[in-house]
């Protein structure tokens, strides 16, 4: 069995070393039956994206910051307040105790499982004005935060240190730049061409249909609206390709659109998030119902099939638009 683990830091970072140690120990303890592939430097997306991939089965593990995980389990915010712990020992008394496990329980509400807490080092306040010993010393000072935050009903934006420094500038090897697909660009053209090539059935366009795209199991073809912008085509086409793949030219006799909708939407969502394409999050309220009563190996089979579709499309598109292999755009756009 091969599983995947993602980390946003480069391979030399202490968190990546911890991830690799985890992978090595799992391989050792299972006598090689379970292999965990570690992907570093944001290779599989940013922290939020990898969390979402774990939600929908496209990824098995991810190491993320407490700030990123708090978006999916808000109780995490209670564990990361300044001056909350008196020592590292005190920190782990909390994290490894009832409080830490209670916070992990809240991850299940978003189809996630917390495994362990990692402490890569203390965070400090740095400034050029004065020493900081107590929270009162912070009064009147501006503090950089990692992302947008809400206070008294208003949204505030922190200072983006990434505009000045990134991991590749401060430590270790350069990271892999995230690929973000935008409308009307050569990269998006290339991605759409790759999706068309990956489709197991013919793809046609229509200017009269009300839906964005649909796979027809009777004709075994996909129809895409010609009135969509590129990003909408990307999301809709990837979803319908999964529908067509599940039907497998009629070889899967139990195919219905309703039963396969969550699978197709999840793969499309993971793909869009991976390549920076905005798309609504699918409804996962039926996940528990779908898995209820299934044996562990059957659940794993469902997740494996989703990962298979996601990885193939992800890898195909990645190779098509990667800087090393980027091709010149063709004169005719693939789907308009």
C-alpha positions in Angstrom: 0.0 0.0 0.0 1.4 3.4 -1.0 0.1 6.5 0.8 1.0 10.2 0.3 2.0 12.9 2.8 2.3 16.6 2.0 4.2 19.4 3.7 4.6 23.0 2.6 8.2 23.3 3.9 11.3 22.3 2.0 12.9 18.9 2.5 15.6 20.3 4.9 13.1 21.9 7.3 12.6 20.3 10.7 8.9 19.6 10.0 9.8 17.8 6.8 12.4 15.7 8.6 9.7 14.8 11.1 7.4 13.8 8.3 10.1 11.6 6.7 10.9 10.0 10.1 7.2 9.2 10.4 7.2 7.6 6.9 10.3 5.6 7.7 8.9 4.3 11.0 5.6 3.2 9.3 7.5 1.4 6.6 9.7 -0.3 9.3 6.9 -1.3 11.6 4.8 -2.7 8.8 7.7 -4.7 7.3 7.4 -2.7 4.1 3.7 -3.3 3.6 2.9 0.4 3.9 5.0 3.0 2.1 4.4 6.7 2.6 5.6 9.1 -0.1 6.6 12.5 1.3 6.0 15.5 -0.9 7.7 18.7 0.3 7.9 22.4 -0.6 4.2 22.7 -1.4 4.5 20.3 -4.3 0.9 19.2 -3.8 -0.6 22.6 -3.0 -0.7 25.1 -0.1 -1.8 24.1 3.4 -5.5 24.7 2.9 -5.5 22.9 -0.4 -3.8 19.8 1.1 -6.3 19.8 4.0 -9.2 19.8 1.5 -7.5 17.0 -0.5 -7.4 14.9 2.7 -11.1 15.7 3.2 -12.1 14.3 -0.1 -9.6 11.4 -0.4 -7.1 12.9 -2.8 -4.4 12.8 -0.2 -3.7 10.7 2.9 -1.7 12.9 5.3 -0.7 16.5 5.5 1.4 18.5 8.0 0.0 21.9 8.5 0.2 24.9 10.8 -2.2 25.3 13.7 -3.5 28.5 12.0 -4.4 26.6 8.8 -6.1 23.7 10.7 -8.1 26.1 12.8 -10.1 27.0 9.6 -11.5 23.5 9.7 -11.5 23.0 13.5 -11.9 26.4 15.2 -11.2 25.0 18.6 -7.5 24.9 17.5 -7.5 28.6 18.1 -7.7 28.0 21.8 -4.4 26.2 21.7 -2.3 28.9 20.0 -2.8 32.0 22.1 0.4 33.9 23.1 1.7 33.4 26.6 -0.5 30.4 27.0 2.2 27.9 28.1 4.9 28.2 30.7 7.3 25.7 29.0 7.5 23.1 26.3 6.7 20.4 28.9 3.5 22.3 29.8 2.7 22.6 26.1 2.8 18.9 25.6 0.9 18.1 28.8 -1.9 20.0 27.2 -1.6 18.7 23.7 -1.1 15.1 24.7 -3.7 15.2 27.4 -7.5 15.4 27.4 -7.6 19.0 26.0 -5.5 18.1 22.9 -7.6 15.0 22.2 -10.8 17.0 22.7 -9.6 19.4 20.0 -8.7 16.5 17.7 -12.3 15.1 18.1 -13.6 18.3 16.4 -11.7 17.5 13.2 -14.1 14.6 12.6 -16.9 17.2 11.9 -15.0 18.0 8.7 -14.2 14.5 7.6 -10.6 14.8 9.0 -8.6 12.9 11.7 -6.0 14.5 13.9 -3.0 12.2 14.4 -0.4 14.1 16.4 0.9 17.5 17.4 4.3 18.7 16.2 6.3 21.4 17.9 8.9 22.8 15.5 10.0 25.6 17.8 8.7 28.6 19.7 7.3 31.7 17.9 8.7 35.1 19.0 7.8 38.7 18.6 10.6 40.7 16.8 10.7 44.4 16.6 13.1 47.3 16.6 11.4 49.4 19.2 11.5 47.8 22.6 11.7 44.5 24.6 8.5 42.5 25.0 7.9 40.6 28.2 4.2 40.7 28.8 1.1 41.2 26.6 0.8 44.8 27.8 4.1 45.5 26.1 2.4 44.9 22.8 0.0 47.8 23.2 -0.1 50.1 20.2 2.2 47.9 18.1 1.3 46.5 14.7 1.7 42.7 14.4 2.0 40.7 11.3 -0.5 37.7 11.1 -0.6 34.8 8.7 -3.8 35.6 6.9 -7.0 37.6 7.0 -8.8 37.7 10.4 -12.1 39.0 11.7 -12.5 41.3 14.7 -15.8 43.0 15.8 -17.4 41.9 12.6 -14.8 43.5 10.4 -12.2 41.7 8.2 -8.6 42.7 8.7 -5.5 41.8 6.7 -2.1 41.0 8.2 1.3 41.9 6.8 2.3 39.4 4.2 5.8 38.5 5.0 5.8 36.3 1.9 6.0 39.4 -0.2 9.4 40.0 1.2 10.8 36.6 2.0 9.8 33.0 1.3 11.2 29.7 2.4 13.5 29.3 -0.5 15.2 32.6 0.4 15.7 31.9 4.0 16.5 28.2 4.3 17.4 25.3 2.1 16.6 24.7 -1.5 14.2 26.6 -3.6 10.5 25.5 -3.3 8.4 24.4 -6.2 6.3 27.3 -7.4 2.6 26.7 -7.1 0.8 26.5 -10.5 -2.2 28.7 -10.7 -4.4 28.6 -13.8 -6.0 31.8 -14.9 -8.6 32.5 -17.7 -7.3 33.3 -21.2 -3.7 32.2 -20.5 -1.4 29.7 -22.4 -1.3 27.6 -19.2 -5.1 27.3 -19.0 -5.2 26.4 -22.7 -2.6 23.7 -22.1 -4.6 22.4 -19.1 -7.8 22.2 -21.1 -6.1 20.4 -23.9 -4.8 17.9 -21.5 -8.3 17.4 -20.0 -9.6 16.8 -23.5 -6.9 14.2 -24.1 -7.7 12.5 -20.8 -11.4 12.2 -21.5 -12.4 8.5 -22.1 -15.3 9.7 -24.3 -15.8 12.3 -27.0 -16.3 15.9 -25.9 -18.6 18.3 -27.8 -19.8 21.8 -27.2 -23.3 23.4 -27.2 -24.5 27.0 -27.2 -28.0 26.1 -26.1 -27.6 23.9 -23.0 -28.5 25.3 -19.6 -26.0 23.1 -17.7 -22.3 23.8 -17.6 -21.5 20.3 -18.7 -23.0 16.8 -18.6 -21.9 13.2 -19.3 -24.6 11.3 -21.2 -24.3 7.5 -20.4 -26.6 6.7 -23.4 -24.4 8.3 -26.0 -21.3 8.0 -23.9 -20.2 11.5 -24.6 -19.7 14.8 -22.7 -21.3 18.0 -23.8 -19.9 21.3 -22.5 -21.5 24.7 -22.8 -19.6 27.0 -25.1 -20.7 30.1 -23.1 -18.5 29.3 -20.1 -15.2 31.0 -19.2 -12.1 28.8 -19.1 -12.1 28.3 -15.3 -15.7 27.1 -15.4 -14.9 24.7 -18.3 -12.0 23.3 -16.3 -14.2 22.6 -13.2 -17.1 21.2 -15.2 -15.1 19.1 -17.7 -12.9 17.5 -15.0 -16.1 16.6 -13.1 -17.8 15.0 -16.1 -14.6 13.1 -17.1 -14.8 11.4 -13.7 -18.4 10.5 -14.4 -17.4 9.0 -17.7 -14.5 7.1 -16.1 -16.7 5.6 -13.5 -19.2 4.4 -16.1 -16.3 2.9 -18.0 -18.0 2.6 -21.4 -20.9 0.8 -19.8 -18.8 -1.8 -18.1 -20.0 -0.6 -14.7 -23.7 -1.4 -14.9 -24.6 0.2 -11.6 -23.7 3.7 -12.7 -26.2 6.5 -11.9 -25.4 10.2 -12.0 -26.9 10.7 -8.5 -24.8 7.9 -6.9 -21.6 9.1 -8.5 -22.1 12.8 -8.1 -20.2 13.2 -4.8 -17.2 11.3 -6.2 -17.0 13.3 -9.4 -17.5 16.6 -7.6 -14.9 15.8 -5.0 -12.2 15.0 -7.6 -13.0 18.1 -9.6 -12.9 20.2 -6.5 -9.5 18.8 -5.4 -8.2 19.4 -8.9 -9.4 23.0 -9.0 -8.0 23.7 -5.6 -4.7 22.2 -6.6 -4.4 24.5 -9.6 -5.9 27.6 -8.0 -9.2 27.5 -9.8 -12.1 28.9 -7.8 -15.1 26.5 -7.5 -17.7 25.8 -4.8 -17.0 23.1 -2.2 -19.1 20.0 -2.9 -21.7 18.8 -0.5 -20.1 16.1 1.7 -23.1 15.6 4.0 -23.6 12.1 2.6 -20.1 10.9 3.3 -21.1 9.2 6.5 -24.2 7.6 4.9 -22.1 6.3 1.9 -19.5 4.7 4.2 -21.9 3.4 6.8 -21.8 -0.4 7.0 -18.9 -0.7 4.6 -15.9 -2.8 5.5 -12.5 -1.1 6.0 -11.1 -2.5 2.7 -14.2 -1.4 0.8 -13.9 2.2 2.2 -10.2 2.1 1.2 -11.2 1.0 -2.3 -13.5 4.0 -2.7 -10.8 6.4 -1.5 -8.2 4.7 -3.7 -10.4 5.1 -6.8 -10.8 8.9 -6.1 -7.1 9.2 -5.6 -6.5 7.4 -8.9 -8.7 9.8 -10.9 -7.3 12.9 -9.1 -3.6 11.8 -9.4 -3.9 11.0 -13.1 -5.5 14.3 -14.0 -3.2 16.2 -11.7 0.0 14.6 -13.0 -1.1 14.9 -16.6 -1.8 18.6 -16.3 1.3 19.3 -14.2 3.5 17.8 -16.9 1.7 19.7 -19.6 2.1 23.2 -18.0 5.3 22.7 -15.9 8.0 25.3 -16.7 10.4 22.7 -17.9 8.0 21.3 -20.4 5.7 24.2 -21.2 4.6 24.2 -24.8 3.5 27.1 -27.1 -0.3 27.5 -27.2 -2.1 26.3 -30.3 -4.0 28.8 -32.5 -7.3 27.2 -31.8 -8.5 27.0 -28.2 -9.7 23.5 -27.2 -13.2 24.4 -25.9 -14.9 27.7 -26.1 
